[in-house]
């Protein structure tokens, strides 16, 4: 059995009512999903506390991801355990896992070792059905669009060639990247080319994670851009009267989910947009719920600081009026050696010089944190193969840069292994006087916003737009949507848009292939490189090693 699953199954799991008591939540306020999971009603968000005395928000991000893994979610959970151990009432607020990575190569998103949220198997599979509801709401709009195209009496005169709305499914399936719908004769619709996105890349997911309440949810879904009529008039979801039924499908999915850590601390898990193709952060509602109920909230943003954290700050924080009091950058010895161009097979071998050569990637991310005017902490996620000399290379460099840093054994020791990190983070969060500032103003042009992020955060020397992207910019301008934020779709493996450029690449050009409109979410999506919104399975999918026995016991899940 996978060691993470074994640890999770052997842990003492407490009734969810006990976890709720730690947050001051009455049993009658819980919407139970069995013994160990519950939905939290939105009325628990305390607007008065959020205005006058909210909990301290701690953002966890990472250096550019590598095949060696950085353990950002594991550190988030371990840090939460550590903060509670030193007397800080803390809740971890995370995204929900997508089934695509679970059955693909990356695995689940419930942490690992002795820093996990449980019930791990439920969280990594269907959980409370949020992804299914998002998928259905998305595909309802797709069905309404095609139904209207087929209609003779209530037609909006939609030009099928311009429809930009895609169907979604929560699975990696490259065969659905390009499909034709409507085949089978006149009763089966109008044939047209379209495609599928993975559910985590759906605009409905983005909307759910940015919505402030049901009213805002419906308003945002009504603003979803669908396409054009034959006489070039824009069509939105509200023109199809779709937003009411779509919101109805999300009546439970909009509520954050309460579970627990291995050490019995509260964990709120809600929403799950990817960071390379969406905004990469949990819901505004979940974050505000945590800040209403706890003194400290630890939350994570997907992939490296250049992706999830940039979007957390420029999109989520600006939209919701949030401000982190500390930002934790997760790094590992192995990942830095990889950025120092050591092959994966040799990463376990001690090599302090390779760690030094990989430091420029860490340094760039620290620079980016300071550009947002947030207070940084470096968390070195320790592995058994790390040597003291290698760890000291990172600690010494952080000291030279004037950045607080601590080593944490989150996988092997959980909260016990993160007490030093917790002390450092709590001190920074309590004493930080810097004031968060976004990277761009919403009033700027789309081109200026993209250029600012690409040059300031990625380190690009220039931006290139394909003819399709230039056409998309003209469409955005004609629709009056230049004030939207930008959510750049980019590889997570490099600061550039080329996954092969490791470390801190310089003098590179970012190429924008096309720009999708997510008006309901409040941003446009410039797509760079070969990034796709429907990933494929690897050559050997993790699904091949999963099973369930005659007694219902799961194996192979990670």
N, C-alpha and C positions, 0 to 999 in steps of 0.2 A: 504494500500500500504506500502511496505517496506520503512522505513524512509530514507535509503540511496538513493533509487531510487527516492523518493519524492523530496529530496533535489536536486538531480541531474537534475530532470525534471523542477524544478522551478528556477534553476539558469539562470542567463543571459549568454547565450552562444554567443560568438563573431564570426563573419566570420573568417575563418582560415587565410585569407589574413592579418587581423589585427595582429594576433599572429605572422605570418611570418615577419612582419615589425619590431617587437621587436628584431628579430634575424638578421635583415638586409638582409632578403631574398626577392628578387623581385617577384612580382606576376607571372611573366612568368616562374619562376623556380619551381613553384608549380605544381604538378600533382594531380589535384583535384579529390576527391572521395566525391562528394556532397559539401555542404557549409562548413562543419566543420571538414573535414579530408583531408589530402593531403600526397602524397608520396614526399620524398625529393631526388633529383638526387644526385648521389655519387660525382659529381664534386664539391659540396658544402663543402666537406671535404678539409680543408686547410692544406696541408702537411707542408708548411713553418711555419705556426703558431704552429702546433703540435710539430714541432722540436724546435722552439725558444721561444714561449710564449703561451703554451696551457692554457686553463682554468684549474682551480683547481678541482681535482677529489675527491669527497666525497663518500665513500662507506657506505651504511647502511646495517647492519646485525642485528642479534638478539640472545638472549639466546635460549636454546632448546625449541622449540614450545610445547605448551600445549593446551588442549581443551578450555582453557580460552581465548586464542588468544593474540598475542603480537602487531599486527597492524603495521608490518614493512613497508608495502607499504603505509599505511596511514601516517606514520611518514615521509617517504621519500617525499611524496607530501606536507605535512604540513610544513616540513623543507624548501622546495623550496619556498613556499609562504612566510615564515618568512624571508628567506634570501633576497628575492626581496623587502620585506617591509623595510629592513634596508639598502637598496641601493646596494645590490649585484645582478648583472644581472645573474640570475640562471635558468638553465633548468633541469627538472627532466627527467631521462632516465630510462625507465622501460621495463619489459617483457610484452608480450601479454598474456592474459588469455587463458587457455585451456578449452574447453567445458566440459571435464571430471569433473573437480572440480565444474564448474559452475552449472551443473545439478546433482552433487553428494552431497557433504556435506560441502565443504570448501567455496563455493561461488566464485564470480568473483575476479578479481585482479585490480580493478580500484580505490582502496582506500575506504574510508567510511566517513560518516557524512559530515563535512565541509572541508575535505581534500580528494578531489576526482579529477580524470581526467574525462573529458566529451568529447563527448557524451557517457555516461556510458553504456547505453544499446547496442550501436553499438560495443564499445570496448570489452564488455564481450561476444558478440555473434560472428558474422562472420567477423567483423571489415573490413579490406581491402582484405581479402581472402588469407593472407599469409599462414595460417595453411593448408588451402585446397591445395595450390600450393606445399607445402612441402610434404603433404600426397601423392599427385599425382606423384611427382618426386620419392619418395621412392617406391611407388607401381609400377611405370614404370620399375624400376630395377628388382623388383620381377617378373614382367611379362616377362622381357627379359631373366631372368635366367631360368624360367620354359619353355619358348619357345625354348631356346637353348638345354635344356635337352631333349625336344621332337624332336628336329631337327635330320634329317638323313644326311643332306648334309653339314651343317655348324656347326656341333657339336664340342664343346670344350672338350667333354668327361668328363663333370662334374659328379662327384659322388653325386647323390641326397642326400645321407645320410650325407654328410658333409656340405651342404648349411647352412650357418649361418644367411643369410639375412632374415628378417621378414617383413611381411606387417604391415601397421599401420593404425590406425583410431583414430580420435580425440574424443574419447568417452570412458568412463569407461565401459568395457564390459568383465566380467570375463569369459564368455563362449568362448571367442576367444583366451584364453591363450594357448590352445592346440587344433589344428585342423588338418584335413587331406585334402589336395588339390589334384586335378587331378582325382577325381572319375567320373564315367560316361562313361567309355569306352576309347578306344585308341585315339579318336579325342579330348578328353578332357584333355590330358596330362598324365604325369607319376605320379601315386599316391605316395605321400610322406607326412610324418608328418612335421608340421611346427607350427607357432604360430603368433599372432599379438602382437605388442607393441602399446602403446598410442603414438600419433604423437609427443608429447613433449619429448618422449624418443628416437625418431628416430635419427640415426646418421646424417641424412640430416639436421635436426634441429640444431644439434651440429655444423655441417660444416657451415651452413648458418651464425651461430652466431660467428664463428671464422674466416670466410673468410675476406680477405682484399679488394678484387675486383673480377671481373668476372674471370680473369685468375686464381687467387688463388682458387676460387670456383670450377672451372673445374678440376684443378690439384688435389684438395682434393677429389672430387667425383670419379676421376679416380683411386685413391688409396684405395677405399673401398674394403675390403676383403670380398669375396663371399664364398669361400670354396675351395675344392681340386678336382683335376681330379682323375680318377680311378688309375692313376699311381703316385698319391701323389704330383702333381705339384700344387702350389697355383694359384687360379683364382681371379682376381681383376675386378672391374667394367670396367676398361679401356680395358680389354680383350674382353668385350662384346660391345665395342664402345658405351657405355651408357652415358658417361659424358656430351656430347654435348646436347643431347635431354633433359637430366635431368636439365642442367643449363638453357636451353631454357624455361622450365616450371617455373623457378625461376626468370625470367627476371624482374618482378615487385616486387616479394617477397623480393629480395635482398635490396630493397630501404627502408630506415627507414620511419616511419609514424609520421606525426606531428599532434598533437591535443592540448588541453589546459587544464589547471587546472580550478577549480571553480572561482578563482580570476583572470583568464585571463593571466596566465603565461604559457610559452611554455612547452610542454611535448612531448618528443620523445619516441615512444613505438615500439619495434621491437624484434621479436624472443621470444621464450618462453620455453626453456628447463627446466624441473623440476630439483630440486637440490638434491633430494634423489636418483634419478636414472640417472641423467645427470649432466651438469655443472652448471645449475641454474642461469645463468646470461643473460642479453640482449646481443645484437650483438656488436661485435667490431666496426662495421660501425656506429651503433647508438651512441655509446659512443664517438667515434672520431668525429662524426658530432656535438654532443653537445659541446665537447671541442674546436671545431673550431669556434663555433658560440656564445659561452657564456663565461663569466668570471669564473663561477662556474657550476659544473655539479654534481647533486645528483643522485646516482644510487643505486640499491638494489641488493642483492644476496639472493637467496632463503633459507628459513628455518634458522637454527642456524648458527653461525660462523663456526662450525665444518664441515658444508656441503657446502652451497653456497659460503660463503666467502673464505674458503680454496680453493675451485675450481676457484673462481674469481681470486685469487692471484696466485695460482700455475699453472693454465692452461691459463686463459684469459690474465692476465697481462704479464706473461712470453712470451706468443705467440705474443702479440700485442705491447709489449714494453710500457705498461701503468704502472703508479705508483700513488696510492692514496695519497693525502696530509692529509687526516683525515679518520678515520673509526668510525662510530656511531653504538653503540650497544644498541638495543632497549630492554627494560625490562619493565615489569608491576608488580605491587603489587600482582595482582591475580595469575600471572604465578609463581612468586617466592613462594607464599603460596602453590601452587600446588606442586612445587619441594620440599617444606617442608612437603609434604605428607598430605595436607588437601584435603578432597574430593571436587569434583567440586561443589556439592550442597551447600557447606559451604564457598565458596571462597569470597562471598560478605560480610561476617561477619568480623569485624575488628579483627586482630590477628597479632600484631607486632612480636610476638615470632615466628610465622610460617614464616614470611618474613625473619627473621634472619636465620632460619633453611634452607631456600631455597637459601640463598646467595652463598653457594659454587658453584652452577651452574653458576651464574654471574661471580664469581671470576675466574673460570676456563676459561671462554670465554675471559675475560680481559687478562689473562695470555697468551692465544693463540694469541691475537692481538699483544701483545708485542713481541712474538716470531717472528712475521713477520716484526718487527721493524716499525710498523705503529703507528701513534698517535691516541690514543683512546678517545672517548667521550661516556658517558652513557646517553641515552635519556630515561627518565622515562615517559612512555605513560600513562597519567592520566585517570582514570575512575571515575565516580561519586561516587562510593562506597569506594574509597580510603580515608583513614584517614591521617591527617597530621603526626601522629606518625609513621604510616607505611611508608609514603614517606620519612620521616627523617631517618628511618633505612637504606634505600638505599643510601641516600645522605651522611649520616655520614660515611658509609663504603667506599664509593667512595673517600671521602676526606682522609680517613685513607690510602687508596691505592695510593693516589696521582693522581687520575684520575678525569678529569673534568666531571661534571654531571649537568643536568638540567631537571626540570619537564616540560612537554609539554601537553597541552590539544588540541591535533590535531583533534580529532573527533568533539568536541563541539565548537571550536573556530577557526579552520583553522589556517591561518597565524598569526592572533592576538594571538593565544595560543602558538605559537612557536617562538616568537620574542626573548625570553631569550635564548632558545636553539640555535637559529640562531646566536646570538651574540657569544656564546661559540664556536660553530662549526667554524664560520668564523675566530675567533681569533686563534684557533688551526690550521686550514688549512693554515692561513697566516704565522704563526710563526713556524710550525713544521719543524724541521731540520733532523729528522730521515730519513733513506733511506731504502725503502722496500727491503727485501730479501726473496726469495722463501724458502719453507721448504725443498726442495731437489734439487739435480742436475739431469738433464735429462740423464746424462751418467750413473747414478747408475742403478743397476739391479732393476727389477720390485719388487722383494721381499724386497729390502732395502727401496724402495720408500713407499711401503705399510706399512712396519714396522715403518718407520719414522712418517707417518701420524697417524697411529693407536696409537702409544705410546706417541708421542709428543702432538697431537691435541686431540685425544679421551681420552687418559690416560690409554690405555690398558697395561696389563702386558706381553702379548704374542700374537702371531698370529698362527692360525691353518689353514692348507689347507686341504680340502678334496682331495680324490684321483682324482676327476674330475678337481679340481683347479690345482693340480700338473701336470696333463696331459696338461692342458691349458698353463701352464708356459713353458713346453717343446715345445709346438707348437709356442708360441711367440718367444722363443729363436731361433727355427729353421727358422722362417721367418725373423729373424734379426730385430725384432721390440722392443728390450729391451730399446731403447732410448725414447720410447713414455712416455708421462705423464700418471698418474693414476687418474682415476675418480671413486672413490669408491662409490658404491651403498649401502646405509645404511639407517636405520630408522632415521627419523628426530626427533623422540620423546625422544631420549636419546643420551647422548654422546657415549654410547656403541652401540653394534649391537643388544641389547635386549631392546625393547620399554618399558619394565616394570621397568627398572633401572633408577629412576629419580635422581634429584640432581646432585651430582658429584660422580658417581660410581668409585670404585677402584678395583684392583686385578681381572679384568675380561679378558677373552680371546676373541678376535675377530676371528670369523670363516669365511674364504673365501670359498664359495661353488663352484664358477666357475668364470672364467674370460673371458669376451667377448672382441673381438678386434674391435676397431673403428679407423682403421689406417688413414682413410680420415680426421677424426676430430683431429687426432694426440694424441689419448690416448687409453688405455685399461681400461676395466670396471670390477674391482673385485667386485663380488656381495656377500654381506654378509647377514646373518640372513635370514628372510623370505621376504625380499624386492622383489617386482615384478615390471616388466616394463609394465604390463597391469593391472591397478587398477580395483577394482570392485565398484559398487554402494553400498551405505549404505542401511540398511533395510528400511529407509524412505528417498528416494532421494528428493533433493530440487526441482527436476522437477515436483513433484506431486503438488506443490503449485504455479506453474507458469501458466500464462494464457495471452491471448491477446483478447481484446474485439472487437466488430463489427467495431469500428472506428480505430483499429490498435494500441490501447493503451496497453502497456505491464504492467503486474503486477507480483509480486513475485520474480523478479530478484534481486539478492543482490551481 
